[in-house]
């Protein structure tokens, strides 16, 4: 089995902390709906949670570009093109969401 370190590994604890905050925001929104909170207040919290999750996605993409894509480009061959295609597809998905 190939041993490989993903670009985000050095910041894994930071990512997990950020995702725990997003998870807490989701629980808070759930609670707001259960408690019949004013819809605009719920929408404000959904917007904040969406922004937080987008920030995690952008940071992961940046780590991928700096680590995986750069390493593949330095190695040459078809792997570099594959990593660029993956990054491009990921960017397209982020833009559409």
C-alpha positions as CSV (number, residue, x, y, z in Angstrom):
1,X,0.0,0.0,0.0
2,X,1.3,3.4,-1.0
3,X,2.1,5.8,1.8
4,X,0.9,9.3,1.0
5,X,0.5,12.5,3.0
6,X,-2.3,14.8,1.9
7,X,-1.7,18.6,1.8
8,X,-3.9,19.4,4.7
9,X,-2.2,16.9,7.1
10,X,0.0,19.6,8.7
11,X,-3.2,21.6,9.6
12,X,-5.5,18.6,10.3
13,X,-6.3,19.8,13.8
14,X,-7.1,23.3,12.6
15,X,-9.5,21.8,9.9
16,X,-11.1,19.5,12.5
17,X,-11.7,22.5,14.9
18,X,-13.2,24.5,12.1
19,X,-15.5,21.6,11.1
20,X,-16.6,21.2,14.7
21,X,-17.6,24.8,14.7
22,X,-19.6,24.3,11.5
23,X,-21.2,21.2,13.1
24,X,-22.1,23.3,16.1
25,X,-23.7,25.9,13.8
26,X,-25.8,23.3,12.2
27,X,-27.0,22.0,15.5
28,X,-27.8,25.6,16.5
29,X,-29.8,26.1,13.3
30,X,-31.7,22.9,14.0
31,X,-32.5,24.1,17.5
32,X,-33.6,27.5,16.1
33,X,-36.1,25.7,13.8
34,X,-37.3,23.6,16.7
35,X,-37.9,26.7,18.8
36,X,-39.8,28.5,16.0
37,X,-37.1,31.3,15.7
38,X,-37.8,34.1,13.3
39,X,-37.0,32.9,9.7
40,X,-34.7,35.8,8.9
41,X,-32.6,35.0,12.0
42,X,-32.3,31.4,10.8
43,X,-31.3,32.5,7.3
44,X,-28.6,34.7,8.8
45,X,-27.2,31.7,10.7
46,X,-27.4,29.5,7.6
47,X,-25.5,32.2,5.7
48,X,-22.8,32.3,8.4
49,X,-22.5,28.5,8.3
50,X,-22.3,28.4,4.5
51,X,-19.5,31.0,4.6
52,X,-17.6,29.0,7.2
53,X,-17.9,25.8,5.2
54,X,-16.8,27.6,2.0
55,X,-13.8,29.0,3.9
56,X,-12.8,25.4,4.8
57,X,-13.3,24.3,1.2
58,X,-11.1,27.1,-0.1
59,X,-8.4,26.4,2.4
60,X,-8.4,22.7,1.5
61,X,-8.2,23.6,-2.2
62,X,-5.3,25.9,-1.5
63,X,-3.5,23.1,0.4
64,X,-4.2,20.7,-2.5
65,X,-2.8,23.1,-5.0
66,X,0.3,23.9,-2.9
67,X,1.0,20.3,-2.0
68,X,-0.5,17.7,-4.3
69,X,-0.5,19.7,-7.6
70,X,2.9,21.2,-7.1
71,X,4.4,17.8,-6.2
72,X,2.8,16.1,-9.2
73,X,4.0,18.9,-11.5
74,X,7.6,18.5,-10.1
75,X,7.4,14.8,-10.7
76,X,6.2,15.3,-14.3
77,X,4.3,12.7,-16.3
78,X,0.5,12.1,-16.5
79,X,0.0,12.5,-12.8
80,X,0.5,16.3,-13.1
81,X,-2.3,16.6,-15.7
82,X,-4.5,14.4,-13.6
83,X,-4.0,16.6,-10.5
84,X,-4.7,19.7,-12.5
85,X,-7.9,18.2,-13.8
86,X,-9.0,17.2,-10.3
87,X,-8.3,20.8,-9.1
88,X,-10.2,22.3,-12.0
89,X,-13.2,20.0,-11.4
90,X,-13.2,20.8,-7.7
91,X,-13.1,24.6,-8.5
92,X,-16.1,24.1,-10.8
93,X,-18.1,22.3,-8.1
94,X,-17.3,25.1,-5.6
95,X,-18.3,27.8,-8.0
96,X,-21.6,26.1,-8.7
97,X,-22.5,25.6,-5.1
